[in-house]
């Protein structure tokens, strides 16, 4: 049986109409997208010193305005009790998180692997022109969590084993994941990250339904 205190901590209920959640998400996603572009420009610009200094001052001024009203702590995962949940600060899919790729996870209605595709730029680089291995793990772990949850349960990462078959160039990558087995409260998941030439990273994971959510 689910423990109410734990459930509330993970999915606080907010009495907000779905239409209003969608409206706010679009507004904040626009801001995050602009900041994401700014991050890429910051990493790749070769502008003169005075332009960089001017841009820094402008960004600082905007940041000060945004901080005039802000919530305390992380945004977490919320629900309105009408089937609409939102996780705006998530490090992989969060529409308000400018450091998120962001990953758009798609579950085919006819079944089959859960998939996602995203274009990764300078913010996700490790070696020159190569996707940082940690960024690959972050995306695979999230996709595999979606696979394990299967839209009907809450799961958490138990173990994750990753095999790097070759470096992943920056650019467009795709991910696919599927359930390979179930053992009681454990869900076994496999996933792959690929570029245009094939699989670059493979992962196997064990995801666990927490005791309080069984």
QUIRAUR-V968821 format. One record per helix or strand of 2 or more residues. SS is the DSSP state (alpha for helix, beta for strand). FROM is the first residue (numbers start at 1). TO is the last residue. If there is no record, write none. Layout:
SS	FROM	TO
SS	FROM	TO
This chain:
alpha	4	10
beta	11	13
alpha	18	44
alpha	49	66
beta	77	79
beta	85	86
beta	104	107
beta	114	120
alpha	122	124
beta	130	131
alpha	133	149
beta	156	164
beta	171	183
beta	186	195
beta	198	208
alpha	211	213
